[in-house]
Amino acid sequence: LQDVWDSERHKTLHFTILEANMLHGFAGFFEATLYKNIKLSIVPESRTPNMFSWFPIYFPLRTPIYVPKGLDCAVSMWRRADEDRVWYEWALHSPDLSPIHNPNGRSYAMSLTSS
């Protein structure tokens, strides 16, 4: 039997809106600790110098919404996968409930195969 590696993940993020504005979507960054103090980062404040192989991702909202200062905002993010692809899905929970964006990778998915 082959070991099955599950790469699916889910996280709901909560944050407070610092300035009143129109919310069009979310930017995704990462930082990874490879070993002890050796890190790889695309976070603007701690990005790894001269690294050109990883880029931020943008998670757009189908319909932008107005968010007043001090509002609690909540968004859920899912990393989904099948045998051939990996994709992200996301939905706003607060201040409004949005539909799930990119269901089943219909708008964008990353191929896991070379063909």
N, C-alpha and C positions, 0 to 999 in steps of 0.2 A: 504494500500500500504506500502511495505517495503521501507525504505530509501536505496538508492544505494550509496555505498561508492566506489569512483573511486580511485584506488591506482596506476594508471598509471602516470608516470612522464617522462619528457624529459629535457635534459640540454646539451648545447654545451659548452665545456671547451676550453679555449685558454691559451697557455703558451709558454714561450720562452725556447728553448733548451740551457742548461747551458754548456754542454760539448758535443763534437762530439762523436757519439756512434751509436750502432745498437739498434733500438727500437723494442722490442719483444712484448710489451703489456703494460698494466696499472694496478696498484694496487689500490684497493678501500678500504678506511677506513671511519669511521664515528665518530662523536662526537654529543651527544644529551644532551641538557639541560632539565632535568626532572622537576626541580622546583627551582626557584631562582638560587642559586649557586651550586646546586646538579647536577653533570654531570656524564655521562657515556661515555667513550671514548676508542676506539682502535687505535687512532692516535698515532704513536710511541712516539712523543714528549710530549703527555699529557695523555697517556693511564691510565685507572683506574687500580690501583694495585690489584693483585690477582683475576682478572676477567678472567675466562676461558670459558665463554659461548658464546662469539662472536669472530669471526675471520675475518681477511682481505679477500678480494676476488681478484682474478687475472683475468683480461680481456685480453686474449692473442690475438695477431694479427696472422692471418693465414700465412702471409708472413712478416717476419721482414724487416724493412727498415733502411737504413742509414740516420741519421739526423745530419747535421753539426751544430756546435756551432752557437748560435744566431738565428737559424731558428724559425719561428712562427709555432707552432703545434696546430691543432684543432681536437678534437674528440667529437662526439655526443654519448650520452648514453640515453637509453630508459629503463624504468622499465615497463614491460608489464604484463598483467594478463588476465586470463579467469576465469571461475567458479571454476576450480580445481587447478590452478597453477599460480605461479609468476615466471618471468624470466627476464633476462637482455639481451638487444641487444646493439651493439656498432658498430660505423663506424668511420674510420679516414677520415678527410676532407682535412687536410694539414699536411705535404707537398704533399702527394699523396691521391687520393680518393680510399678507400678500399670498398669492398662489406660489407653489413651489416652482422655482425657476430652473430651467434646463432638465426637466424630468427625463430619466433614462438616457441622458446624454444627447437628447435630440438636437440641440443647437451646437454643442461642442463636446468632444471626447478625445482623449489621447490614446492612440493605438499602442497596444502592447506587442504587436507583431511586426515583423519587418516587411511584410507584403503589402 
